[in-house]
Protein backbone atom coordinates (compact mmCIF):
# COMPACT_ATOMS: atom_id res chain seq x y z
CA UNK A 1 0.00 0.00 0.00
CA UNK A 2 1.11 3.55 -0.75
CA UNK A 3 1.06 4.93 2.78
CA UNK A 4 2.43 8.27 1.66
CA UNK A 5 -0.52 8.78 -0.67
CA UNK A 6 -3.01 7.71 2.02
CA UNK A 7 -1.40 10.10 4.51
CA UNK A 8 -1.58 12.98 2.00
CA UNK A 9 -5.27 12.28 1.31
CA UNK A 10 -6.11 12.12 5.02
CA UNK A 11 -4.18 15.34 5.68
CA UNK A 12 -5.96 17.06 2.80
CA UNK A 13 -9.36 16.02 4.16
CA UNK A 14 -8.42 17.25 7.64
CA UNK A 15 -7.21 20.55 6.18
CA UNK A 16 -10.45 21.04 4.26
CA UNK A 17 -12.50 20.36 7.40
CA UNK A 18 -10.35 22.78 9.41
CA UNK A 19 -10.78 25.46 6.74
CA UNK A 20 -14.55 24.98 6.85
CA UNK A 21 -14.46 25.38 10.62
CA UNK A 22 -12.32 28.53 10.42
CA UNK A 23 -14.76 30.12 7.96
CA UNK A 24 -17.80 29.11 10.01
CA UNK A 25 -16.47 29.85 13.47
CA UNK A 26 -14.27 32.96 13.18
CA UNK A 27 -16.06 36.25 13.77
CA UNK A 28 -14.02 38.62 11.59
CA UNK A 29 -12.91 38.33 7.98
CA UNK A 30 -9.38 39.44 8.82
CA UNK A 31 -8.94 36.67 11.37
CA UNK A 32 -10.53 34.10 9.08
CA UNK A 33 -8.10 34.98 6.30
CA UNK A 34 -5.10 34.94 8.64
CA UNK A 35 -5.98 31.51 10.06
CA UNK A 36 -6.72 30.14 6.58
CA UNK A 37 -3.36 31.33 5.25
CA UNK A 38 -1.55 29.93 8.26
CA UNK A 39 -3.33 26.56 8.05
CA UNK A 40 -2.75 26.18 4.30
CA UNK A 41 0.82 27.46 3.98
CA UNK A 42 2.27 26.18 7.26
CA UNK A 43 1.52 22.42 7.24
CA UNK A 44 0.58 20.82 10.55
CA UNK A 45 1.74 23.79 12.65
CA UNK A 46 -0.95 26.02 11.14
CA UNK A 47 -3.70 23.59 12.14
CA UNK A 48 -2.23 23.11 15.62
CA UNK A 49 -1.97 26.87 16.05
CA UNK A 50 -5.63 27.37 15.12
CA UNK A 51 -6.91 24.77 17.58
CA UNK A 52 -4.61 26.19 20.27
CA UNK A 53 -5.35 29.88 19.81
CA UNK A 54 -8.08 30.38 17.26
CA UNK A 55 -11.29 28.75 18.45
CA UNK A 56 -13.93 31.31 19.35
CA UNK A 57 -15.48 30.54 22.73
CA UNK A 58 -17.48 33.76 23.10
CA UNK A 59 -20.70 31.97 22.16
CA UNK A 60 -19.91 28.63 23.81
CA UNK A 61 -21.06 29.56 27.33
CA UNK A 62 -17.68 28.63 28.79
CA UNK A 63 -18.13 31.35 31.35
CA UNK A 64 -21.18 32.72 33.17
CA UNK A 65 -21.09 36.09 34.91
CA UNK A 66 -24.42 35.77 36.74
CA UNK A 67 -24.09 36.38 40.46
CA UNK A 68 -27.63 35.27 41.19
CA UNK A 69 -29.99 32.85 39.52
CA UNK A 70 -33.01 34.64 41.02
CA UNK A 71 -34.58 36.30 37.97
CA UNK A 72 -36.89 38.50 40.05
CA UNK A 73 -33.95 39.82 42.06
CA UNK A 74 -31.94 40.34 38.85
CA UNK A 75 -34.76 42.39 37.34
CA UNK A 76 -34.96 44.55 40.45
CA UNK A 77 -31.20 45.13 40.42
CA UNK A 78 -31.31 46.01 36.72
CA UNK A 79 -34.08 48.56 37.27
CA UNK A 80 -32.23 50.01 40.26
CA UNK A 81 -29.04 50.42 38.23
CA UNK A 82 -30.90 52.09 35.36
CA UNK A 83 -32.63 54.53 37.71
CA UNK A 84 -29.39 55.36 39.53
CA UNK A 85 -27.52 55.91 36.26
CA UNK A 86 -30.33 58.09 34.89
CA UNK A 87 -30.26 60.20 38.04
CA UNK A 88 -26.48 60.54 37.83
CA UNK A 89 -26.71 61.61 34.20
CA UNK A 90 -29.48 64.16 34.83
CA UNK A 91 -27.43 65.80 37.59
CA UNK A 92 -24.19 65.79 35.59
CA UNK A 93 -22.55 68.64 33.69
CA UNK A 94 -21.89 69.08 29.98
CA UNK A 95 -18.78 66.88 30.18
CA UNK A 96 -20.89 63.80 30.82
CA UNK A 97 -23.87 64.82 28.72
CA UNK A 98 -21.70 65.32 25.63
CA UNK A 99 -20.72 61.64 25.99
CA UNK A 100 -24.23 60.31 26.56
CA UNK A 101 -23.91 57.71 23.81
CA UNK A 102 -20.81 56.21 25.46
CA UNK A 103 -22.48 56.04 28.88
CA UNK A 104 -25.61 54.47 27.40
CA UNK A 105 -23.58 51.89 25.48
CA UNK A 106 -21.93 50.54 28.63
CA UNK A 107 -25.15 50.68 30.63
CA UNK A 108 -27.20 48.79 28.05
CA UNK A 109 -24.57 46.29 26.96
CA UNK A 110 -23.08 45.26 30.32
CA UNK A 111 -25.26 47.02 32.89
CA UNK A 112 -22.24 49.07 34.00
CA UNK A 113 -23.68 51.95 36.05
CA UNK A 114 -22.77 55.61 35.67
CA UNK A 115 -21.64 56.45 39.20
CA UNK A 116 -21.20 59.78 40.98
CA UNK A 117 -19.48 61.02 44.17
CA UNK A 118 -16.18 59.25 43.49
CA UNK A 119 -12.69 60.29 44.46
CA UNK A 120 -10.22 59.48 41.68
CA UNK A 121 -6.43 59.50 41.82
CA UNK A 122 -4.09 58.97 38.89
CA UNK A 123 -0.87 57.13 39.73
CA UNK A 124 2.18 57.18 37.46
CA UNK A 125 4.45 54.14 37.71
CA UNK A 126 4.80 51.54 40.44
CA UNK A 127 6.77 53.78 42.78
CA UNK A 128 3.67 55.99 43.08
CA UNK A 129 1.06 53.21 43.03
CA UNK A 130 2.35 50.75 45.58
CA UNK A 131 2.64 53.09 48.63
CA UNK A 132 -1.09 53.86 48.18
CA UNK A 133 -1.90 50.17 47.76
CA UNK A 134 0.04 49.13 50.86
CA UNK A 135 -1.61 51.80 52.99
CA UNK A 136 -5.10 50.94 51.73
CA UNK A 137 -4.53 47.22 52.40
CA UNK A 138 -3.42 47.97 55.95
CA UNK A 139 -6.63 49.95 56.53
CA UNK A 140 -8.98 47.17 55.35
CA UNK A 141 -11.82 46.50 57.81
CA UNK A 142 -13.82 43.61 56.29
CA UNK A 143 -12.37 42.09 53.12
CA UNK A 144 -9.65 42.37 50.48
CA UNK A 145 -10.13 41.09 46.93
CA UNK A 146 -7.11 40.92 44.61
CA UNK A 147 -7.04 39.81 40.97
CA UNK A 148 -3.87 40.10 38.87
CA UNK A 149 -2.44 38.90 35.59
CA UNK A 150 1.15 39.04 36.87
CA UNK A 151 1.93 38.69 40.57
CA UNK A 152 5.56 37.91 41.34
CA UNK A 153 7.37 36.49 44.34
CA UNK A 154 9.75 39.45 44.65
CA UNK A 155 10.17 42.33 47.09
CA UNK A 156 6.86 44.13 46.43
CA UNK A 157 5.01 40.84 46.02
CA UNK A 158 6.22 39.58 49.41
CA UNK A 159 5.51 42.95 51.03
CA UNK A 160 1.89 42.70 49.90
CA UNK A 161 1.80 39.03 50.94
CA UNK A 162 2.94 39.89 54.46
CA UNK A 163 0.22 42.52 54.83
CA UNK A 164 -2.42 40.06 53.60
CA UNK A 165 -1.24 37.45 56.10
CA UNK A 166 -1.47 40.02 58.89
CA UNK A 167 -4.98 41.04 57.82
CA UNK A 168 -6.11 37.39 57.88
CA UNK A 169 -4.83 37.16 61.47
CA UNK A 170 -6.99 40.21 62.25
CA UNK A 171 -10.06 38.38 60.94
CA UNK A 172 -10.21 40.06 57.51
CA UNK A 173 -11.31 37.88 54.58
CA UNK A 174 -8.67 37.88 51.83
CA UNK A 175 -9.35 36.39 48.40
CA UNK A 176 -6.74 36.21 45.65
CA UNK A 177 -7.16 35.34 41.94
CA UNK A 178 -4.02 34.95 39.84
CA UNK A 179 -3.79 34.16 36.16
CA UNK A 180 -2.33 30.69 35.82
CA UNK A 181 -0.17 31.71 32.87
CA UNK A 182 0.87 35.28 33.71
CA UNK A 183 1.61 34.35 37.35
CA UNK A 184 2.88 30.84 36.67
CA UNK A 185 6.09 31.54 38.63
CA UNK A 186 4.20 31.70 41.96
CA UNK A 187 2.12 28.53 41.58
CA UNK A 188 4.55 26.38 43.61
CA UNK A 189 6.00 29.07 45.89
CA UNK A 190 3.87 32.02 46.95
CA UNK A 191 0.43 30.46 46.41
CA UNK A 192 1.02 27.52 48.81
CA UNK A 193 2.38 29.99 51.39
CA UNK A 194 -0.69 32.19 51.07
CA UNK A 195 -3.04 29.26 51.41
CA UNK A 196 -1.21 27.98 54.49
CA UNK A 197 -1.90 31.32 56.17
CA UNK A 198 -5.61 31.36 55.33
CA UNK A 199 -5.57 33.47 52.16
CA UNK A 200 -8.06 31.93 49.72
CA UNK A 201 -6.12 31.67 46.44
CA UNK A 202 -7.25 30.28 43.11
CA UNK A 203 -5.88 30.32 39.56
CA UNK A 204 -8.00 31.71 36.77
CA UNK A 205 -8.40 29.05 34.07
CA UNK A 206 -5.88 26.55 35.37
CA UNK A 207 -3.63 25.35 32.56
CA UNK A 208 -3.35 21.63 31.97
CA UNK A 209 -1.62 20.11 28.99
CA UNK A 210 -4.74 18.32 27.79
CA UNK A 211 -6.83 21.47 27.82
CA UNK A 212 -4.09 23.80 26.65
CA UNK A 213 -5.94 24.45 23.40
CA UNK A 214 -8.97 26.05 25.00
CA UNK A 215 -7.40 27.72 28.02
CA UNK A 216 -4.06 29.27 27.10
CA UNK A 217 -5.76 31.70 24.75
CA UNK A 218 -8.24 33.23 27.19
CA UNK A 219 -6.15 34.84 29.90
CA UNK A 220 -7.30 37.09 32.72
CA UNK A 221 -5.38 40.28 32.00
CA UNK A 222 -7.22 42.31 34.66
CA UNK A 223 -5.46 44.05 37.55
CA UNK A 224 -8.03 44.73 40.26
CA UNK A 225 -7.88 45.35 44.00
CA UNK A 226 -11.13 45.94 45.90
CA UNK A 227 -11.08 46.80 49.60
CA UNK A 228 -14.27 46.73 51.70
CA UNK A 229 -16.36 47.46 48.61
CA UNK A 230 -15.47 51.17 48.73
CA UNK A 231 -11.85 51.45 47.54
CA UNK A 232 -10.39 49.99 44.35
CA UNK A 233 -7.28 50.07 42.19
CA UNK A 234 -7.29 49.34 38.46
CA UNK A 235 -4.90 49.94 35.59
CA UNK A 236 -1.85 48.62 33.79
CA UNK A 237 0.61 48.05 36.65
CA UNK A 238 1.10 44.43 37.70
CA UNK A 239 2.60 43.36 41.03
CA UNK A 240 6.29 43.16 40.18
CA UNK A 241 9.49 44.99 41.11
CA UNK A 242 10.06 45.76 37.44
CA UNK A 243 7.30 48.40 37.61
CA UNK A 244 9.13 50.31 40.38
CA UNK A 245 11.76 52.71 39.07
CA UNK A 246 14.60 53.29 41.52
CA UNK A 247 17.05 56.17 40.98
CA UNK A 248 19.62 54.00 42.76
CA UNK A 249 19.45 51.58 39.83
CA UNK A 250 20.09 53.77 36.77
CA UNK A 251 20.87 50.79 34.55
CA UNK A 252 17.50 49.16 35.16
CA UNK A 253 14.94 49.37 32.32
CA UNK A 254 12.57 52.28 32.99
CA UNK A 255 8.92 51.19 33.13
CA UNK A 256 6.28 53.84 32.38
CA UNK A 257 2.79 52.82 33.39
CA UNK A 258 -0.44 54.34 34.70
CA UNK A 259 -2.89 53.19 37.35
CA UNK A 260 -6.06 54.55 38.93
CA UNK A 261 -7.48 54.60 42.45
CA UNK A 262 -11.24 54.97 42.94
CA UNK A 263 -13.01 55.60 46.23
CA UNK A 264 -16.80 55.58 46.09
CA UNK A 265 -19.72 53.93 44.27
CA UNK A 266 -17.58 53.38 41.14
CA UNK A 267 -15.90 50.52 43.00
CA UNK A 268 -19.04 48.38 42.96
CA UNK A 269 -18.80 47.25 39.32
CA UNK A 270 -15.17 46.26 39.88
CA UNK A 271 -16.40 44.28 42.88
CA UNK A 272 -19.01 42.67 40.65
CA UNK A 273 -16.33 41.65 38.16
CA UNK A 274 -14.18 40.16 40.88
CA UNK A 275 -17.04 38.14 42.36
CA UNK A 276 -18.03 36.82 38.94
CA UNK A 277 -14.43 35.78 38.26
CA UNK A 278 -14.18 34.29 41.75
CA UNK A 279 -17.31 32.20 41.35
CA UNK A 280 -15.97 30.96 38.03
CA UNK A 281 -12.60 29.73 39.31
CA UNK A 282 -13.02 29.13 43.06
CA UNK A 283 -14.49 26.13 44.84
CA UNK A 284 -16.63 28.27 47.16
CA UNK A 285 -19.32 30.46 45.58
CA UNK A 286 -20.01 33.94 46.93
CA UNK A 287 -23.41 35.63 47.02
CA UNK A 288 -23.84 39.41 46.83
CA UNK A 289 -24.47 41.10 50.19
CA UNK A 290 -24.19 44.49 51.88
CA UNK A 291 -20.58 43.85 52.85
CA UNK A 292 -19.57 43.40 49.23
CA UNK A 293 -21.95 46.09 47.95
CA UNK A 294 -22.50 48.64 50.73
CA UNK A 295 -25.68 50.73 50.35
CA UNK A 296 -24.84 53.96 48.55
CA UNK A 297 -26.10 55.98 51.50
CA UNK A 298 -23.44 54.37 53.71
CA UNK A 299 -20.48 55.11 51.41
CA UNK A 300 -18.53 58.22 52.52
CA UNK A 301 -18.52 60.95 49.87
CA UNK A 302 -14.85 61.70 49.16
CA UNK A 303 -15.11 63.31 45.74
CA UNK A 304 -17.32 64.50 42.90
CA UNK A 305 -16.04 62.48 39.96
CA UNK A 306 -18.33 60.48 37.66
CA UNK A 307 -16.96 57.10 36.60
CA UNK A 308 -17.99 54.04 34.65
CA UNK A 309 -16.33 50.68 34.03
CA UNK A 310 -15.88 48.97 30.65
CA UNK A 311 -15.11 45.26 30.91
CA UNK A 312 -15.09 42.56 28.28
CA UNK A 313 -13.84 39.10 27.45
CA UNK A 314 -15.29 35.73 26.53
CA UNK A 315 -17.84 36.43 29.27
CA UNK A 316 -19.36 39.44 27.50
CA UNK A 317 -21.94 39.24 24.70
CA UNK A 318 -19.92 41.67 22.57
CA UNK A 319 -16.41 43.19 22.51
CA UNK A 320 -17.49 45.96 24.88
CA UNK A 321 -14.11 47.63 25.32
CA UNK A 322 -13.68 47.88 21.55
CA UNK A 323 -17.16 49.36 21.18
CA UNK A 324 -16.51 51.84 24.00
CA UNK A 325 -13.20 52.86 22.41
CA UNK A 326 -14.84 53.38 19.02
CA UNK A 327 -17.68 55.37 20.58
CA UNK A 328 -15.26 57.62 22.46
CA UNK A 329 -13.29 58.25 19.25
CA UNK A 330 -16.46 59.00 17.28
CA UNK A 331 -17.65 61.50 19.91
CA UNK A 332 -14.35 63.41 20.02
CA UNK A 333 -14.29 66.72 18.19
CA UNK A 334 -10.95 68.26 19.16
CA UNK A 335 -8.21 65.92 20.36
CA UNK A 336 -7.54 62.22 20.99
CA UNK A 337 -4.46 61.11 22.94
CA UNK A 338 -3.70 57.37 22.99
CA UNK A 339 -0.95 55.49 24.80
CA UNK A 340 -0.59 51.77 24.14
CA UNK A 341 2.35 49.35 24.40
CA UNK A 342 0.86 47.11 21.69
CA UNK A 343 -0.90 49.11 19.00
CA UNK A 344 -2.20 46.59 16.46
CA UNK A 345 -5.62 47.98 15.49
CA UNK A 346 -8.30 46.02 13.70
CA UNK A 347 -9.97 47.56 10.66
CA UNK A 348 -12.75 49.28 12.61
CA UNK A 349 -10.36 50.97 15.05
CA UNK A 350 -7.95 52.00 12.30
CA UNK A 351 -10.80 53.44 10.22
CA UNK A 352 -12.26 55.31 13.21
CA UNK A 353 -8.94 56.98 13.99
CA UNK A 354 -8.27 57.90 10.37
CA UNK A 355 -11.79 59.29 9.94
CA UNK A 356 -11.38 61.38 13.09
CA UNK A 357 -8.03 62.77 11.93
CA UNK A 358 -9.23 63.50 8.41
CA UNK A 359 -12.25 65.25 9.94
CA UNK A 360 -10.03 67.70 11.78
CA UNK A 361 -9.55 66.00 15.16
CA UNK A 362 -5.95 66.08 16.41
CA UNK A 363 -4.93 62.47 17.01
CA UNK A 364 -1.67 61.61 18.75
CA UNK A 365 -0.54 58.05 19.47
CA UNK A 366 2.33 57.11 21.80
CA UNK A 367 3.93 53.67 21.50
CA UNK A 368 7.25 52.15 22.63
CA UNK A 369 10.36 52.65 20.56
CA UNK A 370 10.88 48.91 21.12
CA UNK A 371 8.47 46.50 22.78
CA UNK A 372 9.34 43.13 24.31
CA UNK A 373 8.73 41.36 20.97
CA UNK A 374 10.36 42.01 17.60
CA UNK A 375 7.48 40.23 15.89
CA UNK A 376 5.00 42.61 17.52
CA UNK A 377 7.20 45.57 16.59
CA UNK A 378 6.99 44.63 12.91
CA UNK A 379 3.22 44.36 13.17
CA UNK A 380 2.88 47.75 14.91
CA UNK A 381 5.11 49.49 12.38
CA UNK A 382 3.05 48.15 9.50
CA UNK A 383 0.26 50.57 10.51
CA UNK A 384 2.40 53.71 10.71
CA UNK A 385 2.03 54.68 7.05
CA UNK A 386 -1.78 54.47 7.26
CA UNK A 387 -1.77 56.63 10.37
CA UNK A 388 0.69 59.19 9.04
CA UNK A 389 -1.14 59.48 5.72
CA UNK A 390 -4.32 60.40 7.62
CA UNK A 391 -2.50 63.13 9.53
CA UNK A 392 -2.16 61.20 12.81
CA UNK A 393 0.95 62.01 14.82
CA UNK A 394 2.90 58.96 16.01
CA UNK A 395 5.46 59.17 18.82
CA UNK A 396 7.89 56.47 19.96
CA UNK A 397 8.80 56.45 23.65
CA UNK A 398 12.58 56.22 24.04
CA UNK A 399 13.21 56.49 27.80
CA UNK A 400 12.27 52.87 28.47
CA UNK A 401 9.26 50.62 27.99
CA UNK A 402 5.91 52.37 28.06
CA UNK A 403 3.27 49.94 29.29
CA UNK A 404 0.38 52.34 30.01
CA UNK A 405 -3.00 51.81 28.36
CA UNK A 406 -4.73 55.20 28.38
CA UNK A 407 -6.84 57.50 26.23
CA UNK A 408 -7.98 61.11 26.61
CA UNK A 409 -10.70 62.64 24.43
CA UNK A 410 -11.26 66.40 24.19
CA UNK A 411 -9.92 66.83 27.74
CA UNK A 412 -13.34 65.60 28.90
CA UNK A 413 -12.96 61.89 29.46
CA UNK A 414 -9.98 59.90 30.73
CA UNK A 415 -9.66 56.16 30.20
CA UNK A 416 -7.18 54.06 32.20
CA UNK A 417 -7.17 50.29 32.15
CA UNK A 418 -5.65 46.97 31.20
CA UNK A 419 -6.64 46.67 27.53
CA UNK A 420 -4.10 47.15 24.76
CA UNK A 421 -5.14 48.42 21.35
CA UNK A 422 -5.10 44.98 19.75
CA UNK A 423 -7.37 42.08 18.88
CA UNK A 424 -6.19 39.98 21.80
CA UNK A 425 -7.42 42.56 24.30
CA UNK A 426 -10.63 43.25 22.41
CA UNK A 427 -11.65 39.65 21.70
CA UNK A 428 -9.73 37.10 23.76
CA UNK A 429 -8.52 38.32 27.13
CA UNK A 430 -10.54 39.32 30.17
CA UNK A 431 -9.89 43.07 30.40
CA UNK A 432 -11.18 46.11 32.28
CA UNK A 433 -10.96 49.87 31.69
CA UNK A 434 -12.09 52.70 33.97
CA UNK A 435 -13.65 55.79 32.37
CA UNK A 436 -13.67 59.11 34.22
CA UNK A 437 -15.99 61.80 32.89
CA UNK A 438 -14.19 64.82 34.31
CA UNK A 439 -12.22 67.73 32.84
CA UNK A 440 -9.77 67.94 35.74
CA UNK A 441 -8.78 64.27 35.58
CA UNK A 442 -8.73 64.32 31.76
CA UNK A 443 -6.45 67.38 31.77
CA UNK A 444 -4.18 65.72 34.32
CA UNK A 445 -3.89 62.58 32.17
CA UNK A 446 -3.33 64.75 29.08
CA UNK A 447 -0.52 66.50 30.96
CA UNK A 448 1.07 63.13 31.73
CA UNK A 449 0.80 62.26 28.03
CA UNK A 450 2.56 65.45 26.96
CA UNK A 451 5.26 64.92 29.61
CA UNK A 452 5.89 61.50 28.05
CA UNK A 453 6.31 63.14 24.65
CA UNK A 454 9.40 64.90 26.03
CA UNK A 455 11.04 61.46 26.16
CA UNK A 456 9.74 60.43 22.74
CA UNK A 457 10.65 60.76 19.09
CA UNK A 458 7.99 61.82 16.59
CA UNK A 459 7.86 59.85 13.37
CA UNK A 460 8.62 61.92 10.28
CA UNK A 461 6.50 60.82 7.33
CA UNK A 462 9.17 61.67 4.75
CA UNK A 463 11.86 59.76 6.61
CA UNK A 464 9.52 56.86 7.31
CA UNK A 465 8.95 56.26 3.59
CA UNK A 466 12.71 55.80 3.09
CA UNK A 467 12.74 52.45 4.87
CA UNK A 468 14.41 49.60 3.03
CA UNK A 469 12.36 47.32 0.79
CA UNK A 470 13.21 44.38 3.06
CA UNK A 471 11.89 46.18 6.13
CA UNK A 472 8.66 47.15 4.34
CA UNK A 473 8.20 43.57 3.18
CA UNK A 474 8.75 42.18 6.69
CA UNK A 475 6.17 44.61 8.10
CA UNK A 476 3.59 43.73 5.47
CA UNK A 477 4.21 40.01 5.88
CA UNK A 478 3.79 40.12 9.67
CA UNK A 479 0.70 42.31 9.27
CA UNK A 480 -1.07 39.39 7.60
CA UNK A 481 -0.96 37.67 10.97
CA UNK A 482 -1.65 40.76 13.10
CA UNK A 483 -5.22 39.61 13.96
CA UNK A 484 -3.64 36.58 15.65
CA UNK A 485 -1.21 38.52 17.87
Steps between C-alpha positions, in 0.01 A plus 500: 500500500611855425495638853637834388205551267251393769661739749482788249131430431416484871693822566322672212160396636594623848621830354176549308295432814715742701457768233123452511509540877714815480256659254196399705633574846720811471321829559704737282611471139853611584544223755341243271743588222800496734412157642426363152836619367681360801322163479558462125857628468645372828425124498406340831616797710231723349225257600647452848526876543134550407372240746730642769426869454227550245179337619236756590345423838300822537178321406579166665385593852838407646455772756195637682509837674167468683533561872146389573264258333198679650343666195269720708794632701701552179218705349480716811876558497489588130223755555685645799819541297314667213327744735824583682687555173219718363507711815878534479477607137223755563705664776824499300664785310566544129811280520289192564202602290717550191598132536149367557532240225810350665333483842187343352703242308665365815178514700295311242763250391649397836282676757802705611356788705591866462613584853544833678672624819830323432849604597747419222879502514734447207822316584805505273727196525535240773697724734190721530239222495629254755529734805127577455419131458694396810335767713151414374557128567611575855179698558265222382216433746300211348645348183772528236452372145802483268507389136817529290643380172859514628578465870863422577681358800738796531542788744169680434315171459621374839429837662138475387491133604614586852228763537236254377618239750477757779149602393387135506628477859284805578193317369485668157390282207764500225432351157761482225458413129814461290523421132646153466716602205604857584574407864627149432821570696311516833292183462743285703645769728287795606156344446559206740636747758193720468265207534683372808431834668129504416504711183251346256694474172387361167637504145288639221460234230752250630725380219528128441673348202188321380291815503774733383315565175197660660657667802834655408330743265252653744709661771385725782692819428316703766676674789243568771515562874175559690505586870181493710291573191589871512862528381646354181811508284499427127739560213805368320746443786549138605650393833869480415820683593557577133224764517683691777763740369784558745745788446757283678483258207564719194578202278163337561244521216263791567135391514236765425151398601177652631255385765183636658358505852124537549323563829121498486208335318714445187668214686186286496524387136863401556377302800239339277768398251715351772214298648401368158860396432525351849187291460634376168837377628458440875353200678286714732231719342431848635160669509457878481437669836528839669861436597601455138262769372445755778182709462584823320374702795766339721796574270695811611501773235867575429474661158279619216628298206271300270637162394397194305666164438545329162577129526502230237625154417355163408245570774348801323242480220702743287851652494392777737838667544543525123152648463565748782831602341336552161216699656742725688697563179183575303381750763830691511506831317834654597774266620567130563808389695576126505775312681536128434794258526351276229324700231370248246158639403232304321333654196222672695739669744741603225215644292354687799832667578567592138148639457541709815835639384380573148198675653722745684548330838860508625602139560826414674613144572787406733660156470832348613811550293552126556259259666587163653439323166663565163212322329252738663720796407479406132123473526466839674723674247294366212221742601714814520463597134119479521501716811746756367317529168182592690682773691534307828811581701695195619756521781743230614591498869878477539563527876406138567199275452165675507236257623211740572162447335327839502289730285386861538228653282444876476634543855158377616538129556798301627532126447748290700501123495652168405401470133754548223396627159504156340273210413618290792377758750179569311398140429692245706621622837298600804565875523371804688522876441387783728344809340498832685268769367680802642697791353745521790599133484505505118728806501727334755529186285556717191781675688659163577473413130676819393770447765563158344542664160809676638664156513370397158591533135234606250487303178576707191288390205767585242769309686266210570443440128876454450503165678667215316295272276585206727368680807177597321454142384555361851242743641242412237562128541458511879191719460323208333511328837431809713143385586658197669743694722 
